[in-house]
Amino acid sequence: MSMACAYAIVAYGHDAGALPRIVEAAFDEVDRIDRLMSHYKPESPLSRLNREAGRGPVAVEPELFDFIAESLRYGRDSGGAFDITVGPLMKAWGFFRGGGRIPSGEELAELRQRVGYQHVVLDPPARTIRFDHPGVELDLGGIAKGYAVDRAVAILRRAGVTAALVSAGGSTVFGLGAPPGQAAWEVGVQDPLDPDAVAFTARLEDRALSVSGGYEKSFEKDGVTYSHIMDPRTARPVQGVLSVAVLSASGTEGDALDDALFVRGVEGSKAYMKRLPATEAFFFVPRPEGKWRMARLRGPAPREAHLAGGTSTTP
């Protein structure tokens, strides 16, 4: 257990005696990322940054600085659909530690003043970060799990492991190589309306699968379901999308893109996908009578689809 989810690793190697030690080192790396980037732990460098950057520049260690810079790039590239400043929104809507609430219009208006990646000011030569508005707060939960998966994979690779599956609670999974006798790792993508059903199977070989679903955290009020996936531009939960699955080159990229594409929706993602080579996205959108349909978008020159057993609509 780390970063509020269960990490799992399946690994194959020629030295069976060394494998437990190698896998444990990969798990230790996940815990290190959690200690660095958690906004729940008050002693973490990210929590310190959140407390102090509203008062002036804060010196940030290189790894965290570079990761925040990359996260902000995803914010710019997605037109603000992915945004690491959504922390205040998650708290206001009750998703930080509670069961959900609907903020007032006045509260949302105030929140929009302090949510937006533009409020994070980086000074690369000095490696400092400051916020240009009081109350800004960073939440790396939408991308840090994917980064932790990538770091674990790097540990396995350096140790000579050529076939492994690394999973962060099933939301981001990376298939390193392929298991013995197989062409790829086969991973089922959950049906967004039936937790016991598989919508389609992705085959991963040196590729990541990331899934963002409104079913992960949600609450219902007056017949309307509100998910934890926020549109930072409106300060409200996204409506009209059930889940999004992304196939990409890395867990970090997939973890950021599944949220960004969820927020942008099918039509809003078409132009963005043209700038994402070798990336595929699968949108599950609701249909009447408790069904869904799946829309598929590809970036330029993608790898083969790697699908099995999927259809574009439910039966």
Number of C-alpha atoms within 10 A of each C-alpha: 12 18 21 13 13 11 20 17 18 12 20 16 15 10 10 10 9 11 18 12 12 20 23 14 16 23 22 15 19 25 16 13 22 20 19 19 24 21 23 16 14 13 12 17 18 24 19 15 21 22 15 14 23 20 13 12 19 21 15 18 12 12 11 16 19 14 17 22 17 14 22 22 16 22 22 16 13 21 14 21 25 32 31 25 24 29 21 20 26 21 15 20 23 18 19 15 9 11 11 21 15 14 17 10 9 8 12 17 13 12 21 17 13 21 26 24 23 16 18 22 15 18 13 12 6 11 16 19 24 21 25 17 16 12 17 24 27 24 21 21 18 21 25 25 30 27 21 28 30 22 19 25 27 15 19 23 15 10 17 14 21 18 21 24 25 27 26 24 16 19 21 30 30 32 25 24 19 21 19 11 6 9 12 20 22 19 20 17 21 19 18 24 16 10 11 9 12 15 23 17 17 23 23 24 21 20 20 30 31 29 24 26 23 23 18 12 13 17 19 11 10 5 7 9 14 22 23 22 26 25 22 24 16 14 22 20 19 21 18 13 21 22 25 29 28 29 32 27 17 22 32 25 24 31 29 29 31 28 27 28 28 32 26 20 20 21 10 13 17 15 11 16 20 15 12 17 15 18 25 22 27 22 25 29 20 17 12 6 6 8 14 21 16 20 15 14 17 20 19 14 11 14 14 9 13 13 15 14 10 14 13 15 14 14 7
